[in-house]
């Protein structure tokens, strides 16, 4: 069965891989971007199949999140699967960051990674409920929610929040047949963190490398599948045994 899938932050990296894996399965995908339109257009152009859409917009405000979801619903006829991947990850080492920078980074990170994710999830969930669809929501979290992010404090905290949000929504939406879960990747070979993937970082995993985006996408695809409904509420570690809990 063909499903309609909204992937936020799908212009590159994990988001692009997630959009691709759903399109390969025959689904219709809304590729969302905030500022990287050209990269999002490349993602869209490379997707197999037809019926995909490009959705631009800033989810960091309530007035920005709603048109993103409304446009996706209009383009796809509804949303059956939501993947919350849009995020910012800004460095803020305590000893080197001014108080003004500290405040700005916290506000920007919370607005996108946590409140934006919550607002998009709410709007999509209501669409699923109104349509009587046994939909799926998958949040992209992070290993840093458990292991700690000393130089990216707001990022680690908001990813912990996104994982907790998924678990709360899993309980709230189960009566409607909607499954909600999260994945918690470690380092992934994406453009955003390329300069941080050192030999020491690769050695954190006993496999001696970091993940490829398609490996995270495969986990997302499973959690969004009809067969994974009993995994609702799960936070799936996808970190190559680099952090065990």
N, C-alpha and C positions, 0 to 999 in steps of 0.2 A: 504494500500500500504506500502510495506517495504521500509524504508529509510536507508541511510548510515549516521551514526552520529559519529563525532569526538568530544570527550570530553577531553580537556586538563586538566592536574592535576587531574587524575581520580583514583589515587592509594588508596585514602581513603576519609573519610568525605563527603562533599557535592558532590565532583566529583564522588565518588563511587555510591552515591545515584542517581545521575543524570544518570550515565551509566546504572544502574539497571532499572530505570523506563522506559528508551527507549527500553532496551532489553525485558522487560516484555510486551511491546507493539508490539514486533515482529521485531524491527529494528535491523540492524547490527551495532555494536558499535566498534569504535577504542578507546581503553583505553590508553591514553597517560600518561607517567610518566617522570620525570626528573632524580631522584636519588633513589626513593623507588621502585625498581624493584620487590622485593618479595611481597610487599603489592599490587602492581599493578597486579601481577600474581594471587593473591588471589581474587582481584576484577574480573579479567577475568574469573577465574575458577568458580565463583559463578553466573555468568550471565546466565540466561535461554536462550535457543535457540542456534543456530549455526551461523557461519559466522562472528564471532567477531575477533578482532586483538589486539595485544599488540604493542604499539609504544613508543619507548624510544627516548629521545632527549631533548636538552636544547633550549628553545624558546627565550632565553634572547639575542641572537645575530641573525642578519639576516642569517648568514650561518648555524645557528642551527635550526631556524624556518622552513626554506624551506624543508630540508629533512624530518622533522616531517610531514608536509602537504603532500609532495610527497609520502611518505610511506603510509600514510593513504589513499590517492587517489588510489595508486596501490593495496592496500589490499582490499579496499571496492568497487573499481570501480568508485570512485568519492565520494564527500562529499555533502550530501543534507542538513545536519544540523550541525552547529558548536556551541559548548558550550565552551566559554572561561572562564574556571575556574582556570587555573594555576595562582598562586600568591604567593608572599612572604609577611610576616607580621612580621617585626622586630621592637622591642621596641627601641625607641630613645628619652627618656625624655630629654628635652632641658638642664635642670640643672645638669644632670648626664652623659651626653654624650660628649665625646671629639669631637673637630672639625674634626679630621680624621675619627672617627666613623660616625659622621654625614654625611660626604661626601660619605663614603663607603655604608652606608645604603640607602641613596638617590639613588645612582647610581644603586645598585642592585635591588631596588624596582621598579624604573622607567623602567629598562631594561626588567624586567619580566612582571610586572602588566600592563604597558602601551604600551611600544614599542613592546614587545613580542605579546601582544594581538592584536595590530594594524597590525603587520606583518602577523600573522596567519590569521587574518580576511581578509586582502588583498588577500592573496594567495588562500584562500578558496573561496572568492567572485569571483575571476577571474575564478576559476574552475566551479562555478555555472553559471556564465555568458557564458562561452565557451560551456557549455553543455545545455544551455537554461533551466536550472532547477529553479523553483520558490522556492529557498532554504530559510533557516532560520538561523540567527545568534543570539545567546543570550549571553550577557556578564553578569558575576557574579560581581555585584558591592557591595555596602555596605551602610548600614545606616550611617556609619561614614562619608560618603561624605557630609552629611547634618548636622549631629549632632556634628561632630568634633571628632578627635582622638588625644587628647593631648599628649599621650605617644607613639603613632604610627603615627606620622605626615605624613611621606612619604606614608604610606599605605592609609590613608584617602584621601590624595591628588590624588594618582594614581587611586583610586577607583572612585573618582569624574571624573577623566579623562576618565576612561573606560565607565562610564555612558554617558558622553558627546560624546565619540566616537560612541557609539551605536546610538545615536540620529542623528549624522551627517551622518553615514552610512545608516541609515533608509531613509534619504532623497536622498542620492546619489544612492542607489540601488533599490529604489521603481520602477523606469522605467523598471527594469529587472524582476520585480515580486518577488524580494527578500525582506523578512521582517527582521528587526533587532530591538531588544529590549534588556532590561536589567532588572535584579532583584536586589533589594537592601535589603539584609537580615540584621537583627540585629544579636545578639549573637545566635550561633547555637551549639548544643551539639556535637562537634567534638573533635578528639584527640588534635588538635592544640591549642584549647583554653580552654581545660578542667580545667586547674588550675586557670583560670580567671572567671569561672562561680560560683560566690559567691552568697550568699543569696541576697545581695544588687543588683547584676546584674539581678537575676531572678525577683526581685521586680520591675525592670524597666517596665515590661509588666504587665498590669492589670490581665493577665492570671496567673501570678505568676510563670512563667517558661521561659526557652529559647526554641527556635525552635529545632525540630528534622530534621536531614538532608533530610528525605523523604518529608518534608513539603516544603522545598526550591525546591527540584526536581520536585514536582508536579506543581509548578508555572512555572518552566522552560519548562516542557513538554507542558503546555498550550500555552505559548508564541511561542513555536516552531511548534504548530499545524497549519494545514491549516485554521482552523476556526479563528485563531488569527491574520490574516493578517491586520485587521483594528486596531490592537493594535501595529503595527509597530511604533517605536519611543517612546514607553512607557518605563518608569522606574517604575517598579512595587515594591512598598514597601511590604516586607514580614517580618515584625518585631513584630507582635503581639501587635500592637498599643503602642509600647514602644517609638515611636517617630512619631509625626504627623506633616504634613507640608501642 
